[in-house]
Structures are given as C-alpha cells and as structure tokens.
C-alpha cells in the first residue's frame, strides 16, 4: 500500500524549555500528537470520527528516542507515518530541525481499538478504519 504520512511544523515556545534551556522531554508528546492528528485527518478518521464510529483508540505504548535537544525558538518539522493498521495502529514519528533537517527525536505509538459500547478490546481493526484507509489509498 502507498505510504500515508503527514507533517506539521511547530516552534518551540519559551514555556516548553527547562532549566537546562532545552525542550523538556514531555513536550515532545504534544508535538507528535499534532502530527498524529494531521495524519488521522488525511484518511478522515481523527478523534471525533473515531468516536462517531463507536470506537476509542487509546495509546497503549509510546516510545521516544531523544537524539539531540531542541531549544527555544527553534522550528521543528514533525512527521507521522502509518506503519501498521490491520490489528492496531502503529505510527512512527520523526522530529527534525526545520531549517537543516537534522534529526532530533524519533518515536512510535501503538493504539488499539476499543468498543465504546462494550469497553472490549478489538483484536482486529474495525471495518470502518479499513474502509477509510482504502478510500484514502484510492485517491
């Protein structure tokens, strides 16, 4: 299947740096969330659409690898790429300096479908997700 990806640009705010004058590690979750939402919108399955379809998709795993620090005022490009979708959503992320392309952070999140009606974990992705992905790939 063709790769589904999205990219956003963010600027590091003063409130996001710590006493060491680098971005506090927890703020990267906010950056990748912005990229994840942009990716989900690419195939019309962002969080409101998930809820409307009867499923929640909680994040059950998040991994980040910090390669180089980001600093106040730095512009970052954050990309999100869908890697798995049949039994879970696995999205890979790359945070780069917007000016140079230097890699700063990489990561992955895993989300699973949970029925809102029953609260039960779904062991395969719901048909609604697969239909939306097929439409996105068809163009």
C-alpha atoms as a printed R data frame, in Angstrom:
    type eleno elety resid chain resno       x      y      z
1   ATOM     1    CA   UNK     A     1   0.000  0.000  0.000
2   ATOM     2    CA   UNK     A     2   1.147  3.575 -0.547
3   ATOM     3    CA   UNK     A     3   2.599  5.249  2.499
4   ATOM     4    CA   UNK     A     4   0.266  7.504  4.462
5   ATOM     5    CA   UNK     A     5   2.112 10.307  6.208
6   ATOM     6    CA   UNK     A     6   1.643 13.870  7.378
7   ATOM     7    CA   UNK     A     7   3.950 16.592  8.600
8   ATOM     8    CA   UNK     A     8   3.456 19.633 10.800
9   ATOM     9    CA   UNK     A     9   5.751 22.458 11.777
10  ATOM    10    CA   UNK     A    10   5.954 23.761 15.339
11  ATOM    11    CA   UNK     A    11   8.008 26.427 17.035
12  ATOM    12    CA   UNK     A    12   9.455 25.741 20.462
13  ATOM    13    CA   UNK     A    13   7.846 28.114 22.963
14  ATOM    14    CA   UNK     A    14   9.692 29.602 25.935
15  ATOM    15    CA   UNK     A    15   7.321 27.763 28.289
16  ATOM    16    CA   UNK     A    16   8.485 24.439 26.825
17  ATOM    17    CA   UNK     A    17  12.159 24.676 27.819
18  ATOM    18    CA   UNK     A    18  13.553 23.582 31.146
19  ATOM    19    CA   UNK     A    19  16.309 24.919 33.412
20  ATOM    20    CA   UNK     A    20  18.889 23.420 31.059
21  ATOM    21    CA   UNK     A    21  17.431 25.595 28.250
22  ATOM    22    CA   UNK     A    22  16.299 22.621 26.179
23  ATOM    23    CA   UNK     A    23  12.816 21.320 25.465
24  ATOM    24    CA   UNK     A    24  11.543 19.341 28.452
25  ATOM    25    CA   UNK     A    25  11.117 15.725 27.278
26  ATOM    26    CA   UNK     A    26   7.370 15.597 27.949
27  ATOM    27    CA   UNK     A    27   6.615 18.314 25.394
28  ATOM    28    CA   UNK     A    28   7.625 16.022 22.554
29  ATOM    29    CA   UNK     A    29   4.389 14.104 23.193
30  ATOM    30    CA   UNK     A    30   2.481 17.273 22.320
31  ATOM    31    CA   UNK     A    31   4.498 17.684 19.116
32  ATOM    32    CA   UNK     A    32   3.875 14.126 17.943
33  ATOM    33    CA   UNK     A    33   0.183 14.461 18.861
34  ATOM    34    CA   UNK     A    34  -0.075 17.360 16.401
35  ATOM    35    CA   UNK     A    35   1.479 15.233 13.660
36  ATOM    36    CA   UNK     A    36  -0.702 12.224 14.553
37  ATOM    37    CA   UNK     A    37  -3.873 14.335 14.278
38  ATOM    38    CA   UNK     A    38  -2.755 15.641 10.870
39  ATOM    39    CA   UNK     A    39  -2.165 12.039  9.738
40  ATOM    40    CA   UNK     A    40  -5.554 10.822 11.010
41  ATOM    41    CA   UNK     A    41  -7.278 13.686  9.160
42  ATOM    42    CA   UNK     A    42  -5.597 12.532  5.933
43  ATOM    43    CA   UNK     A    43  -7.870  9.491  5.957
44  ATOM    44    CA   UNK     A    44 -10.855 11.117  7.703
45  ATOM    45    CA   UNK     A    45 -10.504  9.235 10.973
46  ATOM    46    CA   UNK     A    46  -9.444 11.808 13.532
47  ATOM    47    CA   UNK     A    47 -10.669 11.573 17.109
48  ATOM    48    CA   UNK     A    48 -14.223 12.894 16.582
49  ATOM    49    CA   UNK     A    49 -14.676 10.433 13.679
50  ATOM    50    CA   UNK     A    50 -13.384  7.591 15.836
51  ATOM    51    CA   UNK     A    51 -15.943  8.406 18.491
52  ATOM    52    CA   UNK     A    52 -18.725  8.658 15.877
53  ATOM    53    CA   UNK     A    53 -17.743  5.211 14.560
54  ATOM    54    CA   UNK     A    54 -18.161  3.687 18.015
55  ATOM    55    CA   UNK     A    55 -14.506  3.161 18.854
56  ATOM    56    CA   UNK     A    56 -11.884  4.721 21.069
57  ATOM    57    CA   UNK     A    57  -8.237  4.240 20.128
58  ATOM    58    CA   UNK     A    58  -6.189  4.650 23.312
59  ATOM    59    CA   UNK     A    59  -2.436  4.764 23.102
60  ATOM    60    CA   UNK     A    60  -1.118  1.660 24.823
61  ATOM    61    CA   UNK     A    61   2.554  2.180 24.058
62  ATOM    62    CA   UNK     A    62   4.729  5.209 23.360
63  ATOM    63    CA   UNK     A    63   8.464  5.177 22.748
64  ATOM    64    CA   UNK     A    64  10.688  8.173 22.113
65  ATOM    65    CA   UNK     A    65  14.403  8.275 21.384
66  ATOM    66    CA   UNK     A    66  15.985 11.658 22.007
67  ATOM    67    CA   UNK     A    67  18.920 12.178 19.655
68  ATOM    68    CA   UNK     A    68  19.635 15.906 20.030
69  ATOM    69    CA   UNK     A    69  17.919 18.614 22.089
70  ATOM    70    CA   UNK     A    70  15.567 21.231 20.694
71  ATOM    71    CA   UNK     A    71  15.789 24.780 22.031
72  ATOM    72    CA   UNK     A    72  13.642 27.866 22.490
73  ATOM    73    CA   UNK     A    73  12.564 29.450 19.195
74  ATOM    74    CA   UNK     A    74  13.676 26.503 17.087
75  ATOM    75    CA   UNK     A    75  11.287 25.499 14.317
76  ATOM    76    CA   UNK     A    76  10.652 21.770 14.151
77  ATOM    77    CA   UNK     A    77   9.187 19.561 11.438
78  ATOM    78    CA   UNK     A    78   7.323 16.636 12.922
79  ATOM    79    CA   UNK     A    79   6.274 13.801 10.624
80  ATOM    80    CA   UNK     A    80   3.908 10.929 11.375
81  ATOM    81    CA   UNK     A    81   3.787  7.823  9.183
82  ATOM    82    CA   UNK     A    82   1.255  4.992  9.430
83  ATOM    83    CA   UNK     A    83   3.123  1.673  9.588
84  ATOM    84    CA   UNK     A    84   0.519 -0.867 10.813
85  ATOM    85    CA   UNK     A    85  -3.276 -0.826 10.685
86  ATOM    86    CA   UNK     A    86  -4.672 -4.362 10.491
87  ATOM    87    CA   UNK     A    87  -4.725 -5.201 14.215
88  ATOM    88    CA   UNK     A    88  -3.589 -1.929 15.727
89  ATOM    89    CA   UNK     A    89  -2.384  1.484 14.661
90  ATOM    90    CA   UNK     A    90   1.378  1.843 14.722
91  ATOM    91    CA   UNK     A    91   2.574  5.304 13.847
92  ATOM    92    CA   UNK     A    92   6.225  6.268 13.533
93  ATOM    93    CA   UNK     A    93   7.429  9.832 14.140
94  ATOM    94    CA   UNK     A    94  10.435 11.880 13.225
95  ATOM    95    CA   UNK     A    95  11.210 15.293 14.728
96  ATOM    96    CA   UNK     A    96  13.733 17.293 12.719
97  ATOM    97    CA   UNK     A    97  15.104 20.812 12.718
98  ATOM    98    CA   UNK     A    98  13.031 22.647 10.086
99  ATOM    99    CA   UNK     A    99  15.994 24.609  8.706
100 ATOM   100    CA   UNK     A   100  18.646 21.894  8.495
101 ATOM   101    CA   UNK     A   101  16.704 18.620  8.540
102 ATOM   102    CA   UNK     A   102  18.844 17.387 11.435
103 ATOM   103    CA   UNK     A   103  17.127 14.532 13.287
104 ATOM   104    CA   UNK     A   104  16.332 15.427 16.893
105 ATOM   105    CA   UNK     A   105  13.901 12.751 18.066
106 ATOM   106    CA   UNK     A   106  12.199  9.656 16.711
107 ATOM   107    CA   UNK     A   107   9.385  7.627 18.149
108 ATOM   108    CA   UNK     A   108   6.478  5.229 17.815
109 ATOM   109    CA   UNK     A   109   2.995  4.964 19.261
110 ATOM   110    CA   UNK     A   110   0.688  1.952 19.334
111 ATOM   111    CA   UNK     A   111  -3.083  2.404 19.542
112 ATOM   112    CA   UNK     A   112  -5.732 -0.298 19.796
113 ATOM   113    CA   UNK     A   113  -9.449 -0.172 19.070
114 ATOM   114    CA   UNK     A   114 -11.840 -0.406 21.999
115 ATOM   115    CA   UNK     A   115 -15.590 -0.605 21.521
116 ATOM   116    CA   UNK     A   116 -17.256  2.364 23.195
117 ATOM   117    CA   UNK     A   117 -20.439  0.335 23.720
118 ATOM   118    CA   UNK     A   118 -18.877 -2.657 25.474
119 ATOM   119    CA   UNK     A   119 -15.434 -1.419 26.502
120 ATOM   120    CA   UNK     A   120 -13.930 -4.506 24.877
121 ATOM   121    CA   UNK     A   121 -10.597 -4.516 23.116
122 ATOM   122    CA   UNK     A   122 -10.865 -5.344 19.417
123 ATOM   123    CA   UNK     A   123  -8.232 -7.826 18.264
124 ATOM   124    CA   UNK     A   124  -8.559 -6.736 14.620
125 ATOM   125    CA   UNK     A   125  -9.066 -3.230 13.343
126 ATOM   126    CA   UNK     A   126 -12.725 -2.332 12.808
127 ATOM   127    CA   UNK     A   127 -14.027 -2.345  9.248
128 ATOM   128    CA   UNK     A   128 -14.642  1.415  9.416
129 ATOM   129    CA   UNK     A   129 -10.898  2.078  9.682
130 ATOM   130    CA   UNK     A   130 -10.054 -0.276  6.829
131 ATOM   131    CA   UNK     A   131 -12.728  1.323  4.609
132 ATOM   132    CA   UNK     A   132 -11.352  4.800  5.293
133 ATOM   133    CA   UNK     A   133  -7.809  3.679  4.517
134 ATOM   134    CA   UNK     A   134  -8.913  2.027  1.268
135 ATOM   135    CA   UNK     A   135 -10.612  5.290  0.198
136 ATOM   136    CA   UNK     A   136  -7.509  7.296  1.062
137 ATOM   137    CA   UNK     A   137  -5.259  4.967 -0.941
138 ATOM   138    CA   UNK     A   138  -7.675  5.014 -3.897
139 ATOM   139    CA   UNK     A   139  -7.176  8.726 -4.099
